[in-house]
Amino acid sequence: MDEVKDGQNQGPDHRRIGKELDLFVFSDLVGSGLPMFTPRGTVLRDELLGFSEELQRKKGFQKVAIPHLTKRDLYKTSGHWDKFGAELFLVESQETSDELVVKPMNCPHHIQIYASRPRSYRELPIRYFENTIQYRDEKKGELNGLSRVRSISIDDAHIFCRLDEIEQEFTTIMEMITEMYTVFKMDFRARLSFRDDSDAYLGDRQNWEIAQKTIEDVAKKLGLAYEIAQGEAAFYGPKIDIMVTDSLGREWQCATEQLDFVMPERFGLTYIDKDGTEKPVVMIHKALLGSFERFLSVYIEHTDGHFPLWLAPEQLRVATLNDGEAILKLAKSVVEKSKEAGIRAELDDSNESVGKKIRDAEVMKVPYTVVIGGKEVDSGRLAPRHRSDLSGLPESSVDELLERLSQDAQARK
């Protein structure tokens, strides 16, 4: 997502919006490029990554978990050390002589899970996924809010498959990408990121040509609008990068699917075919959101902080007209029932005027606000106010309102 069209610095700024909506913070004591998410920001994080996880589980991906440390030898074998050694955080053990690093990527770890025992063709494809954090020692001058950070959350996944399974796996990934970005209301196109003639890439040139032809054949069969970008491949293989357009017309690289013949060969990954012989396995790297922090920086600006109901950190604000006992009792009951229904609701029973309470909810871009006074206590019906970009809801009972909000949130509206 480093690449954008002209006008990147115009329009909403995710750093300002993030501060106004209390989503994330930075601390000099923690360090540059290491964001911390507040309770409100963590809602965004959990909902987005939960969406990604839901899509992957439906498509047969299995969740794994790996440590944040590894011996340096792992990345020497994968090729990452020679390529990115200067960008890695080094760790010194006080107990052993092991040379350790904080993981900058997850694929070599996932490879070790695959390589832990012999694999049969009957098991393939094997699909591992993980929502995790990886770390890179980015240059301080390049750090920029959530756009470029040193702790990178990613919905990472790796598929181990046969040659004849590549097309179907890429098709499945594209189905997930299409579903996800349709929900986000963001258009996208494909960029085929190929190697150039430099020596910046690992592996046999003939294998690269096979991989790149495979990638382009898949793009054609899927009917993707695409362009070829020479020199944008990963050092281990070509990829289909998803270029997303936001509401300001800017273009960002978000999701990706990458074909890798190099790392399976370097780690000697194989499977036992039906004839009993060992065959080399192919690896596909995939991310739907990509870097969560960078995606969120884009999406905050895409929406100007007006998150849809399903994603909003606070979905319903309940404001009291005054501090009457019956009014406060009903307001607390509405908040309690909301939380039981899985709706994120907050109570404003401060001494401020009702006008101030409504304005505060608007500033925080809360989708719906209900004001409770004597009329609501007597009738048991609520007339919710709605954010200007949303459709209004009719006056209804408490239960009817919460059922509607719950249904809309579950439908990711």
N, C-alpha and C positions, 0 to 999 in steps of 0.2 A: 504494500500500500504506500510505498514511498513516492509513487509516481502519480501526479495529478495534472489536470489541465490548467491553463491560465486562470488566474482568479482564486488561487488557493487561499490567499490571505484575506479575501473579501467575505462578508457575511458573518454568520454566528461563529463564535469562538468557543470550542468545547471547554476550554480552561475556565472561562468566565461563567459559562452555564453550569459547569460542574460545581463551582464554588457557590453560586446562587442557589442551586438545588440541593446542596450538601451531599454530593455523590462520592467525592474522593479528595484526599489530602496528600501533601508531600511534607516531609520533615527533614531539616538539615541534619538532625541527629540520626535519622535512618539512612539518608544518603540520596544523592541525585538519581533520578530515573527509577525510583522505587516507590510506586504509588501504593497508598493504602485506601481501601474502600470502606466508607462509612456504612452504617446499617442500610441507608437508602440506596447507596451505590451497590451494596452487596446483593440487594434484591435484583437489580439489573443483571449483575453477574450471574446469579443463580438461575434466573429465568432464561437468559440467553444460552448459557451452557446447558441448561436442562432441555431446551428446545433442540439443540444439537444432539444431545444424548438420546432423546426420544426418537429422532429421525434415524440415528444409527442403529439403535436396538431393533427397530422395525425391519432393517435391512440385514440383520444377521451379524452385526458387529458385537464383539464380546469385550467387556471392560477389563482392563488390566491396571496395575499400579506399580510404579517403579520408584526407586530412591532418587534423591536430588544430587547425589554424589556418585562418582565412578572413578576407577583407576584410569590414569591417562592412557594406558595401553588400549582401552576400548576405542578411543578416538584415533589412535595411531593406526589401528587396523581398519577402521572405517574410512580413513582419509581426511577426517575433519581436522585432526591436529595439524597436519601439514598445510591445510587450506586456511583454517581459522584460528590457529593456535594463539595468535596475539589478541584474540577477542574473548578468550576464556578466563574465568576466575579460577585461580589456583588455590588449592587448600593443602595445608601441611598437617599431617597426622602427628600427634604426640605419642602414639603407641606403636606405630609401625613405620617402615621406610617407604610405604606406598606413596607414589606421587598421584595425588587426587585432584580432580577438577569438579566444579559445580556444573551440572549438565547444561550444555547450550542447545541441545536437541534431544529427541527421544528415540529416534529410529534405531540406533545401535542397541539400546536397552531392549526394545521390543524384539529385535533380531535374536537376542540371547534367550528370550522366552521361547521363540520358535525353535531355536537350535538346541534346546535342552533335552530333546529326545528325537529319535527317528520319526519321520512323518510319511504317511501313506497318501497316495493320490486320492483315496477316498475322503480324506480330511479336508482337502483343498476345495475352495479357497478358505484360508484362515484369515479372519479379520479382527485385528486388535484395535481398540480405541481407548483414549484416555484424555480427560480434561486435567491438565497439569500446568506447572510453571517451569519455564526454562530461563536461563540467565546468560546474558552476553554483556561483555564489558564495552558497551558503546562509548564512543568519544563524548566527553561532557558537552562540547559545543554543539553536538547533534541532537541532544536530548530536547524534547519538546512536548510538554504535557503528557497525554497518553499516546500521542502519535509515535513517539520513539522513546522506549523505556529500556531499563536493564533487566527487569523481571517481566517475562513475557508469558502470559497465560495463553494456552492454545488448545483447541479441540482437535488434537492430533490423532491420526489413525494410520495403520499400515496393514496392507493386504499382501498375503503370500499366496501365489496362484500359479497355474500353468500358463503357457503361452496362449493356448486356445481359450482361456478364460478372461483375457485382458479386456476384450471389447465389452463383455457383459458387466464387468466390474466398473469400467469407466461409465457405462450407461447408467448403472445404479447410482453412482456418485452424482452424476449430472441430474438425476431425478431428485435427489436430496437437495442439491444446490438450487434447483428451480423452485421447489416447494418453499425453501427457506426464504429466498429473496422475493418471492411473491408475497409472502406474509409481511416482509419489511417494506413492500411497495417500492422496490428499487430495481430498475432495469439493469441488464448486464450484457456483455458480449464476451467472446473468448479470445484470448491471445495465446497462440502456440509459441512457447518460449523454447527456442532451439539453440544449439551451440554455434559458435563461430569457429574460425580456423586457428584460434589461439591455443596455447598449451595449458589453458586454465581448467581443463576437464580431465577426469580420470576414465580409464576403461578403453576398450578396443573401439577404433573408429567404425568398423563394420557394424558392431553392436549398436552404436549410436545411430547409424543410418537406419537400421532395422527399427529401433525404438521410435525415431522421429517419423518414419513412414507409418508405423502403427498408430501413433498419436494423430497424425493427419487423417488417416483412414477412418479412425473413430469419430473425429470431428465432422467429417463429411457424412458419415452414416447417421450421426445424430442431428444433422441439419443445422449445425452451429454456424452462426456468422462469426468469422474469425480472420485474424491477420497473423502473419508469422513474424516474430521478433527474434532476429539473429543475435546471439550473445546474451540472451536472458535466461538460458537454461540453468538448472542447478548443476553443480559440478559433477553430479553422478547421473544425471539424466534429463531428458526433455520433459516439458509439463504443459498442461492446459491451465493457464491462469485466468481467473474470472475477473473481468474489469467491470466494476459496479459504478453506475452513475447516480449521484445524489441529487437532491432537490435543487441544488445550485448549479447543476450541469457539470460538476467536477467528476473526474473519473479516478477510481481507486482500485488497486489490485487487492482482492480479499481472498475468496476461496481459491483452492488450487488442487489439482490432481496430477501426480508426477509418476513417470514410469522409470524404473530403476533396474538395470541389469548389473550395475557396478558393485553395489554393496553386497548383494547375494553372492557374487563371485568372490569378493574379498573375504567374506566370512565362510565360504564353502557351503552355502545353503543348498540342500537338495531335498527331494522327496523320492519315495520308492514307487515306481510306476507299476501298472498292472502286469507287466511282463517281468517284474522282479528286479529291474535295473534302476540305478540311481539317475535321476534327471535333475538338471538345475532348476531352481525355483525362480520366479519373477516376483519383484516387489513393487507395490504401488503405494505412494505416500499421498495422504489426503487431509485437507482441513476445510471445514465449511465456513467458519467465521475467520479462520486464520488467527492472527494475533488478536485476542479479545480486546486488549487495551486499544489497539489501533482501530479495530472495527468500531468500538464504542466511541472513539473520538470522531469518527466519520458519522455514526448514526446520531449522536447528540446534535451535531451540526445539521444533519439531514432533516431532523425533526424540530430543530430549535428547542429541544427539551420537552416538546409536547409528545410524550410517549403514549402509545396506544394503551388502552385499558389493561390488557393482559401483562404489559411490561411496566406500567407505572409503579414506582416505589410506594406511592400512596394512592389507592384507587378511589377512596371515599373519605371525605372530611365531614364530620358531624359537628355542627356549631350550635351552641345554645343561645336562645334569644335573651335569656336572663338566668339568674341562679335559683329560680324557683325549684322546690324539691321535686315536684312531679315532672318538670321539664328535664331536670338533671337525671332523674331516674330513667326516663324514656331514652334520653341521649346515650346513657351508658349501656342500656339494653340493646340499642341499635348497634353500637360498636361491638359489644360482646357477641351478638348474633352474626355480625359480619365476619368476625374472625372465625367463628365456628363454621361458617360457610366457605372459608378459605379466601375471604376478601380482605385486603389490606386497608383497614380503616383507622382513623385517628380522631380523637375527641378534642375539640376546642371549647373548653368551658371557662376561658379566661374572662377577666373583667372588662375586656375591650368591647366596643360597640359592635353590633352585628355587621355593620358595614365594613368595619376594620377586619373582622374575622373572614368575611367573604373575600376582601381584597388580599388578605394573607394567603388564602387558598388559591387564588388566581396567580399570585406571584410564584407559588410553588408548583403551579401548573397541574393541580389535582384535577382529574377528569370530572368527578361529580362531588357536589357539596349539598348537604341538606341542612336546613335551618329548622331547629325544633323550638317551638314556643307553645303557648296555650292552645292554639288552634290544632296543632298536631297531636297534642295530648288528648284533646277532646275527640278528635275524629279518628285517630290512629292511622292517618294517611300522611304520606310524605310527597312533596313536590320537589324533586332534585333539580338543582341548577347544574348546567353542564358547561364544560369548557367550549370556547367558541368554535373549535375545529371539530367538535363531536356533535352527534345528533342528540336531540333532547329525549328525555324519557317521560312518560305520562305520570300523573299523580297516581300513587298506588299505595297499597299496604306495605308495611315493613317487609313481610315475607315475600311479597310479589317483587319488590324492588331488589332484594338480595338475590332472589332466584334469577332475575334478568341479568344482573351484574355478573353473577357466577357463570351463567351460560355464555355470556359474551366473552368473559375472560378465558374460559376453557376453549372457546372457539378461536382464541387469539385475535380478537377484534380490538 
